[in-house]
Amino acid sequence: MNRETRQERRERRQRKRRERMPQHGKSLARVYRDAILKRLKGKTKSE
């Protein structure tokens, strides 16, 4: 019986997860940045 180590199973799971993840362009970085800036602006108003 072929026994694989915990590390090997973990790597195989992570590889599958990475393949499933959609490939992002630079537009996603802009979305994240805008969201952070919006959150920061909101905090300054409430304080």
Z-matrix of the N, CA and C atoms (Angstrom, degrees):
N
C 1 1.462
C 2 1.525 1 109.33
N 3 1.321 2 116.07 1 131.83
C 4 1.460 3 120.70 2 -177.87
C 5 1.524 4 109.26 3 -83.40
N 6 1.330 5 115.93 4 110.25
C 7 1.464 6 120.79 5 -179.35
C 8 1.519 7 108.41 6 -97.60
N 9 1.324 8 116.15 7 129.08
C 10 1.459 9 118.03 8 175.43
C 11 1.521 10 109.50 9 -108.96
N 12 1.290 11 114.99 10 148.79
C 13 1.446 12 120.08 11 -177.26
C 14 1.523 13 110.08 12 -74.49
N 15 1.290 14 114.93 13 164.99
C 16 1.464 15 120.92 14 178.84
C 17 1.526 16 110.03 15 -59.08
N 18 1.340 17 116.56 16 -39.75
C 19 1.470 18 121.21 17 179.84
C 20 1.528 19 110.77 18 -62.18
N 21 1.324 20 117.04 19 -43.29
C 22 1.464 21 120.14 20 -179.71
C 23 1.524 22 111.41 21 -63.65
N 24 1.329 23 116.83 22 -42.16
C 25 1.466 24 120.03 23 177.80
C 26 1.517 25 110.58 24 -62.44
N 27 1.325 26 115.53 25 -41.31
C 28 1.465 27 120.77 26 -179.58
C 29 1.528 28 110.99 27 -62.98
N 30 1.344 29 116.09 28 -44.48
C 31 1.461 30 120.04 29 179.68
C 32 1.530 31 111.10 30 -63.10
N 33 1.329 32 116.43 31 -39.92
C 34 1.459 33 119.99 32 -179.54
C 35 1.529 34 109.76 33 -65.09
N 36 1.325 35 116.93 34 -41.75
C 37 1.470 36 121.02 35 178.34
C 38 1.524 37 110.87 36 -63.12
N 39 1.324 38 116.58 37 -43.43
C 40 1.460 39 120.18 38 -178.76
C 41 1.518 40 111.22 39 -65.90
N 42 1.336 41 117.22 40 -37.74
C 43 1.448 42 120.75 41 179.34
C 44 1.528 43 109.88 42 -62.84
N 45 1.325 44 117.14 43 -43.19
C 46 1.462 45 120.76 44 178.07
C 47 1.520 46 110.45 45 -61.78
N 48 1.314 47 116.33 46 -43.12
C 49 1.461 48 120.73 47 -178.70
C 50 1.524 49 110.73 48 -63.20
N 51 1.351 50 116.61 49 -41.21
C 52 1.469 51 120.57 50 179.29
C 53 1.522 52 111.18 51 -64.44
N 54 1.341 53 116.88 52 -40.23
C 55 1.462 54 120.20 53 -179.24
C 56 1.526 55 110.66 54 -65.69
N 57 1.330 56 116.47 55 -34.18
C 58 1.452 57 120.96 56 -177.99
C 59 1.529 58 111.80 57 -72.28
N 60 1.316 59 116.50 58 -27.71
C 61 1.456 60 121.43 59 -177.10
C 62 1.531 61 110.20 60 -67.54
N 63 1.318 62 118.07 61 130.69
C 64 1.463 63 119.37 62 179.11
C 65 1.527 64 110.81 63 -66.98
N 66 1.315 65 115.60 64 148.67
C 67 1.460 66 119.83 65 -179.91
C 68 1.520 67 109.02 66 -78.66
N 69 1.314 68 116.40 67 131.31
C 70 1.461 69 121.13 68 -176.45
C 71 1.519 70 110.75 69 -103.18
N 72 1.304 71 114.61 70 147.90
C 73 1.453 72 119.70 71 174.26
C 74 1.518 73 109.16 72 -100.66
N 75 1.313 74 115.15 73 -165.99
C 76 1.464 75 119.24 74 -179.88
C 77 1.512 76 111.25 75 -73.10
N 78 1.330 77 117.80 76 -19.33
C 79 1.463 78 120.29 77 -178.39
C 80 1.526 79 110.64 78 -61.84
N 81 1.336 80 116.73 79 -33.53
C 82 1.459 81 119.16 80 -179.99
C 83 1.526 82 110.43 81 -65.68
N 84 1.321 83 117.49 82 -38.25
C 85 1.464 84 120.96 83 178.40
C 86 1.525 85 109.68 84 -60.88
N 87 1.323 86 116.34 85 -38.70
C 88 1.463 87 119.84 86 179.37
C 89 1.528 88 110.39 87 -66.67
N 90 1.333 89 116.54 88 -39.16
C 91 1.470 90 120.50 89 178.57
C 92 1.518 91 109.69 90 -61.35
N 93 1.334 92 116.89 91 -45.96
C 94 1.460 93 120.09 92 179.07
C 95 1.526 94 111.18 93 -61.64
N 96 1.336 95 115.90 94 -44.25
C 97 1.464 96 119.26 95 -178.22
C 98 1.518 97 110.83 96 -62.79
N 99 1.338 98 116.08 97 -43.45
C 100 1.464 99 119.54 98 178.96
C 101 1.525 100 110.89 99 -61.82
N 102 1.326 101 116.76 100 -40.28
C 103 1.462 102 120.26 101 -179.89
C 104 1.525 103 110.53 102 -63.44
N 105 1.316 104 116.68 103 -41.06
C 106 1.471 105 120.42 104 -179.90
C 107 1.523 106 110.05 105 -66.42
N 108 1.320 107 116.50 106 -44.74
C 109 1.466 108 119.86 107 179.61
C 110 1.527 109 110.80 108 -62.07
N 111 1.314 110 115.80 109 -40.68
C 112 1.465 111 120.12 110 179.50
C 113 1.532 112 109.99 111 -62.34
N 114 1.337 113 115.92 112 -42.43
C 115 1.461 114 120.06 113 179.64
C 116 1.529 115 110.44 114 -63.70
N 117 1.339 116 116.31 115 -42.65
C 118 1.461 117 119.75 116 179.78
C 119 1.539 118 111.19 117 -62.77
N 120 1.314 119 115.84 118 -42.14
C 121 1.469 120 119.35 119 179.04
C 122 1.516 121 110.07 120 -62.71
N 123 1.301 122 117.11 121 -40.58
C 124 1.465 123 121.00 122 179.68
C 125 1.522 124 111.84 123 -62.59
N 126 1.329 125 116.62 124 -39.09
C 127 1.464 126 119.73 125 -178.70
C 128 1.518 127 111.28 126 -68.26
N 129 1.314 128 117.71 127 -37.69
C 130 1.471 129 118.72 128 -177.85
C 131 1.526 130 110.87 129 -66.70
N 132 1.350 131 117.25 130 -33.04
C 133 1.468 132 119.96 131 179.50
C 134 1.525 133 110.66 132 -68.70
N 135 1.326 134 117.18 133 -41.53
C 136 1.467 135 120.26 134 -174.27
C 137 1.520 136 113.05 135 -74.47
N 138 1.323 137 116.96 136 -22.99
C 139 1.469 138 118.79 137 -177.44
C 140 1.517 139 113.02 138 -84.30
